Amino acid sequence: MPFISKHFTKTNCCESKIFPSDFIEETLQTLALLLPQHDQKTEKWFKKYQESLHLDSLAIQCGRLTWKDRDIRNFKYWHDRLVILKEVFDSTDPGHVKQWWFDRRKRVQWYTFWIAATVLVLTVFFGLVQSIEGGIQAYAALHTTGK
């Protein structure tokens, strides 16, 4: 059941007899925050789950918020839920290498992880090269002394 288009659209959002106009405007801003318009990944996700979760097609058309509009203090009705959502988001850690690569929430941790990973790969690589070179030298030393 489409909720958004049933109760209001952008042109008549302030004319609801059920909800206060600032609540409706803030709800649209919250949807714009959570489902930014013209974001390809968001649109792909939305289309994938639209039918199975009965999502309203207008939910993805709420626009984008500016940095000033994203300030949590601007949200009176949805403030607490957005804070909880952000805390849950910030408390999760990436699970795969690809997620580690794109996760820039904790920059110091990101740089430390990738520097350590690079050092590990280089250490293993040069250790392997050194072992192979040592084996070749030992083989050459055994065959040259035998002649």
VOZASE-972761 format. One record per residue: x, y, z of N, C-alpha, C in turn. Coordinates in nm, 3 decimals. Example, Ala and Ser with C-alpha at 12.3 -4.5 7.8 and 13.67 -1.06 7.14 Angstrom:
<rs>
((1.319,-0.569,0.780),(1.230,-0.450,0.780),(1.320,-0.330,0.780))
((1.285,-0.225,0.708),(1.367,-0.106,0.714),(1.290,0.003,0.787))
</rs>
This chain:
<rs>
((0.084,-0.118,0.000),(0.000,0.000,0.000),(0.088,0.124,0.000))
((0.084,0.201,-0.103),(0.166,0.321,-0.109),(0.124,0.423,-0.004))
((0.217,0.459,0.082),(0.186,0.551,0.190),(0.204,0.696,0.149))
((0.315,0.725,0.089),(0.348,0.865,0.060),(0.251,0.924,-0.041))
((0.236,0.857,-0.154),(0.150,0.914,-0.258),(0.003,0.913,-0.218))
((-0.034,0.828,-0.123),(-0.174,0.825,-0.077),(-0.207,0.948,0.008))
((-0.112,0.993,0.088),(-0.140,1.100,0.183),(-0.099,1.239,0.137))
((0.007,1.247,0.058),(0.048,1.379,0.012),(0.148,1.366,-0.102))
((0.164,1.475,-0.172),(0.270,1.487,-0.272),(0.347,1.612,-0.239))
((0.448,1.643,-0.314),(0.528,1.763,-0.285),(0.447,1.891,-0.298))
((0.347,1.891,-0.385),(0.270,2.013,-0.405),(0.167,2.035,-0.296))
((0.115,1.929,-0.237),(0.012,1.948,-0.134),(0.058,1.896,0.002))
((0.189,1.892,0.026),(0.241,1.832,0.149),(0.197,1.907,0.275))
((0.170,2.029,0.264),(0.135,2.107,0.383),(-0.015,2.114,0.405))
((-0.096,2.044,0.326),(-0.241,2.053,0.337),(-0.303,1.933,0.407))
((-0.224,1.851,0.471),(-0.277,1.732,0.537),(-0.357,1.771,0.661))
((-0.469,1.702,0.681),(-0.551,1.724,0.800),(-0.513,1.628,0.911))
((-0.430,1.529,0.877),(-0.391,1.427,0.974),(-0.259,1.464,1.041))
((-0.162,1.508,0.961),(-0.028,1.532,1.012),(0.004,1.682,1.009))
((0.084,1.729,1.106),(0.130,1.868,1.101),(0.220,1.889,0.980))
((0.215,2.008,0.924),(0.290,2.034,0.801),(0.441,2.021,0.821))
((0.493,2.061,0.938),(0.636,2.048,0.960),(0.679,1.902,0.974))
((0.589,1.817,1.025),(0.617,1.673,1.032),(0.629,1.614,0.891))
((0.539,1.652,0.804),(0.542,1.602,0.666),(0.666,1.650,0.594))
((0.700,1.777,0.611),(0.820,1.831,0.547),(0.945,1.761,0.599))
((0.951,1.737,0.729),(1.066,1.668,0.786),(1.073,1.523,0.740))
((0.958,1.460,0.723),(0.955,1.323,0.672),(1.010,1.317,0.530))
((0.974,1.413,0.448),(1.029,1.419,0.313),(1.180,1.442,0.317))
((1.226,1.527,0.408),(1.369,1.551,0.422),(1.441,1.425,0.470))
((1.378,1.351,0.560),(1.437,1.227,0.609),(1.447,1.125,0.497))
((1.343,1.116,0.416),(1.349,1.025,0.300),(1.457,1.069,0.202))
((1.472,1.199,0.183),(1.576,1.250,0.095),(1.715,1.219,0.152))
((1.726,1.218,0.283),(1.853,1.185,0.348),(1.885,1.036,0.331))
((1.785,0.952,0.353),(1.806,0.808,0.349),(1.806,0.751,0.208))
((1.731,0.814,0.118),(1.719,0.767,-0.021),(1.748,0.882,-0.117))
((1.874,0.923,-0.129),(1.905,1.039,-0.214),(1.867,1.014,-0.360))
((1.800,1.112,-0.418),(1.754,1.101,-0.557),(1.875,1.107,-0.651))
((1.868,1.035,-0.760),(1.971,1.029,-0.865),(2.100,0.962,-0.817))
((2.094,0.884,-0.711),(2.208,0.805,-0.668),(2.188,0.664,-0.724))
((2.277,0.620,-0.812),(2.256,0.495,-0.885),(2.244,0.375,-0.793))
((2.328,0.365,-0.690),(2.323,0.250,-0.599),(2.192,0.249,-0.521))
((2.147,0.367,-0.479),(2.022,0.376,-0.406),(1.905,0.337,-0.495))
((1.904,0.388,-0.618),(1.796,0.354,-0.711),(1.794,0.206,-0.743))
((1.911,0.147,-0.759),(1.920,0.003,-0.786),(1.863,-0.077,-0.668))
((1.904,-0.040,-0.545),(1.853,-0.107,-0.426),(1.702,-0.090,-0.416))
((1.655,0.032,-0.440),(1.513,0.063,-0.427),(1.430,-0.020,-0.524))
((1.473,-0.027,-0.650),(1.400,-0.104,-0.751),(1.400,-0.253,-0.717))
((1.510,-0.299,-0.659),(1.521,-0.442,-0.623),(1.419,-0.481,-0.516))
((1.398,-0.393,-0.419),(1.311,-0.426,-0.305),(1.174,-0.359,-0.309))
((1.147,-0.280,-0.411),(1.023,-0.203,-0.415),(0.898,-0.291,-0.405))
((0.891,-0.395,-0.484),(0.771,-0.480,-0.483),(0.763,-0.565,-0.357))
((0.874,-0.630,-0.322),(0.870,-0.723,-0.209),(0.845,-0.652,-0.075))
((0.893,-0.529,-0.061),(0.873,-0.454,0.064),(0.759,-0.353,0.054))
((0.691,-0.350,-0.061),(0.578,-0.258,-0.084),(0.619,-0.112,-0.062))
((0.730,-0.073,-0.122),(0.779,0.063,-0.109),(0.707,0.154,-0.207))
((0.676,0.272,-0.163),(0.608,0.370,-0.247),(0.706,0.425,-0.350))
((0.665,0.434,-0.473),(0.753,0.480,-0.580),(0.795,0.625,-0.561))
((0.720,0.705,-0.487),(0.756,0.845,-0.465),(0.863,0.863,-0.357))
((0.889,0.758,-0.281),(0.988,0.771,-0.173),(1.126,0.802,-0.226))
((1.157,0.754,-0.344),(1.289,0.776,-0.404),(1.297,0.911,-0.475))
((1.188,0.985,-0.480),(1.185,1.111,-0.554),(1.176,1.233,-0.463))
((1.236,1.223,-0.346),(1.229,1.335,-0.250),(1.346,1.431,-0.263))
((1.433,1.410,-0.359),(1.544,1.502,-0.383),(1.668,1.468,-0.303))
((1.755,1.566,-0.291),(1.879,1.554,-0.216),(1.886,1.667,-0.115))
((1.953,1.643,-0.005),(1.972,1.747,0.096),(2.110,1.809,0.082))
((2.117,1.939,0.110),(2.247,2.005,0.113),(2.315,1.971,0.246))
((2.441,2.004,0.257),(2.513,1.977,0.381),(2.447,2.048,0.499))
((2.398,2.167,0.475),(2.333,2.244,0.581),(2.204,2.175,0.627))
((2.129,2.121,0.531),(2.003,2.054,0.563),(2.023,1.921,0.634))
((2.142,1.862,0.622),(2.170,1.731,0.684),(2.201,1.741,0.832))
((2.212,1.860,0.885),(2.243,1.877,1.027),(2.135,1.811,1.111))
((2.176,1.725,1.203),(2.082,1.647,1.284),(1.992,1.737,1.369))
((2.038,1.858,1.398),(1.956,1.950,1.478),(1.835,2.001,1.402))
((1.834,1.983,1.269),(1.720,2.025,1.187),(1.603,1.926,1.194))
((1.627,1.811,1.254),(1.524,1.707,1.258),(1.463,1.700,1.398))
((1.339,1.744,1.406),(1.270,1.749,1.534),(1.197,1.617,1.561))
((1.126,1.567,1.462),(1.045,1.447,1.479),(1.126,1.318,1.464))
((1.216,1.315,1.369),(1.292,1.194,1.338),(1.431,1.195,1.399))
((1.462,1.295,1.481),(1.595,1.312,1.539),(1.645,1.186,1.609))
((1.567,1.133,1.705),(1.613,1.020,1.786),(1.637,0.895,1.700))
((1.550,0.870,1.607),(1.566,0.751,1.522),(1.685,0.766,1.428))
((1.709,0.886,1.380),(1.825,0.908,1.293),(1.955,0.894,1.373))
((1.955,0.939,1.498),(2.073,0.924,1.583),(2.100,0.776,1.608))
((1.997,0.699,1.637),(2.014,0.554,1.657),(2.066,0.488,1.529))
((2.010,0.527,1.417),(2.055,0.472,1.289),(2.202,0.502,1.264))
((2.244,0.625,1.293),(2.385,0.663,1.275),(2.475,0.586,1.370))
((2.432,0.568,1.495),(2.512,0.493,1.592),(2.530,0.349,1.548))
((2.424,0.287,1.500),(2.434,0.149,1.451),(2.526,0.143,1.331))
((2.513,0.238,1.240),(2.599,0.242,1.121),(2.746,0.258,1.161))
((2.773,0.349,1.254),(2.911,0.374,1.296),(2.970,0.258,1.376))
((2.888,0.180,1.442),(2.939,0.071,1.525),(2.971,-0.055,1.445))
((2.928,-0.063,1.321),(2.958,-0.181,1.240),(3.095,-0.167,1.176))
((3.158,-0.281,1.157),(3.287,-0.284,1.089),(3.272,-0.356,0.957))
((3.354,-0.318,0.860),(3.349,-0.387,0.731),(3.384,-0.534,0.747))
((3.322,-0.617,0.663),(3.345,-0.760,0.674),(3.431,-0.817,0.562))
((3.442,-0.748,0.452),(3.516,-0.798,0.337),(3.621,-0.695,0.297))
((3.720,-0.738,0.220),(3.827,-0.649,0.177),(3.770,-0.532,0.097))
((3.672,-0.560,0.012),(3.612,-0.452,-0.068),(3.545,-0.349,0.023))
((3.479,-0.396,0.127),(3.416,-0.304,0.222),(3.522,-0.224,0.297))
((3.634,-0.286,0.334),(3.743,-0.214,0.400),(3.797,-0.105,0.310))
((3.807,-0.135,0.181),(3.863,-0.038,0.087),(3.775,0.087,0.077))
((3.643,0.070,0.073),(3.553,0.183,0.054),(3.509,0.250,0.184))
((3.534,0.189,0.298),(3.491,0.244,0.426),(3.589,0.352,0.473))
((3.546,0.477,0.473),(3.633,0.588,0.511),(3.583,0.659,0.637))
((3.501,0.592,0.718),(3.447,0.656,0.837),(3.557,0.687,0.939))
((3.650,0.594,0.957),(3.760,0.612,1.051),(3.889,0.616,0.972))
((3.928,0.735,0.928),(4.042,0.749,0.837),(4.173,0.695,0.894))
((4.202,0.721,1.020),(4.327,0.674,1.079),(4.331,0.522,1.077))
((4.221,0.460,1.115),(4.212,0.314,1.113),(4.225,0.261,0.970))
((4.166,0.332,0.873),(4.173,0.290,0.734),(4.318,0.292,0.685))
((4.387,0.404,0.708),(4.527,0.414,0.665),(4.614,0.311,0.737))
((4.595,0.292,0.866),(4.672,0.194,0.942),(4.652,0.054,0.886))
((4.528,0.019,0.859),(4.498,-0.114,0.805),(4.567,-0.135,0.671))
((4.555,-0.038,0.580),(4.612,-0.058,0.446),(4.764,-0.049,0.446))
((4.824,0.030,0.533),(4.969,0.031,0.545),(5.017,-0.105,0.598))
((4.949,-0.157,0.701),(4.986,-0.287,0.756),(4.967,-0.398,0.652))
((4.859,-0.391,0.574),(4.836,-0.492,0.471),(4.943,-0.485,0.363))
((4.983,-0.364,0.325),(5.089,-0.346,0.224),(5.222,-0.398,0.276))
((5.254,-0.368,0.402),(5.379,-0.418,0.462),(5.378,-0.570,0.468))
((5.265,-0.629,0.503),(5.254,-0.775,0.508),(5.276,-0.836,0.370))
((5.211,-0.782,0.269),(5.226,-0.836,0.133),(5.370,-0.821,0.086))
((5.431,-0.705,0.109),(5.571,-0.685,0.069),(5.666,-0.778,0.146))
((5.641,-0.798,0.274),(5.724,-0.887,0.355),(5.716,-1.030,0.303))
((5.596,-1.077,0.276),(5.580,-1.212,0.221),(5.645,-1.222,0.084))
((5.625,-1.122,0.000),(5.683,-1.123,-0.135),(5.836,-1.129,-0.129))
((5.896,-1.036,-0.054),(6.042,-1.033,-0.047),(6.098,-1.155,0.027))
((6.026,-1.206,0.125),(6.068,-1.330,0.191),(6.067,-1.447,0.095))
((5.966,-1.454,0.011),(5.958,-1.559,-0.090),(6.070,-1.544,-0.192))
((6.093,-1.422,-0.238),(6.202,-1.396,-0.333),(6.337,-1.435,-0.270))
((6.358,-1.398,-0.144),(6.482,-1.431,-0.074),(6.499,-1.582,-0.060))
((6.392,-1.652,-0.029),(6.399,-1.798,-0.016),(6.433,-1.864,-0.149))
((6.370,-1.819,-0.255),(6.397,-1.875,-0.388),(6.541,-1.844,-0.428))
((6.584,-1.720,-0.405),(6.722,-1.683,-0.437),(6.821,-1.765,-0.356))
((6.794,-1.786,-0.227),(6.881,-1.869,-0.143),(6.887,-2.012,-0.192))
((6.772,-2.065,-0.237),(6.770,-2.200,-0.292),(6.851,-2.211,-0.419))
((6.839,-2.111,-0.505),(6.916,-2.109,-0.630),(7.066,-2.099,-0.600))
((7.104,-2.015,-0.503),(7.245,-2.001,-0.467),(7.300,-2.131,-0.407))
((7.221,-2.197,-0.322),(7.266,-2.325,-0.264),(7.281,-2.431,-0.372))
((7.189,-2.435,-0.463),(7.196,-2.531,-0.574),(7.319,-2.504,-0.661))
((7.342,-2.376,-0.691),(7.457,-2.340,-0.772),(7.587,-2.369,-0.700))
((7.591,-2.346,-0.568),(7.713,-2.372,-0.490),(7.744,-2.521,-0.485))
((7.642,-2.604,-0.474),(7.663,-2.750,-0.470),(7.711,-2.802,-0.606))
((7.660,-2.748,-0.714),(7.695,-2.797,-0.846),(7.828,-2.742,-0.894))
((7.871,-2.625,-0.848),(7.999,-2.572,-0.891),(8.115,-2.636,-0.815))
((8.095,-2.675,-0.691),(8.203,-2.738,-0.613),(8.222,-2.883,-0.656))
((8.123,-2.943,-0.714),(8.133,-3.082,-0.756),(8.214,-3.099,-0.883))
((8.240,-2.998,-0.959),(8.312,-3.011,-1.087),(8.457,-2.998,-1.074))
</rs>
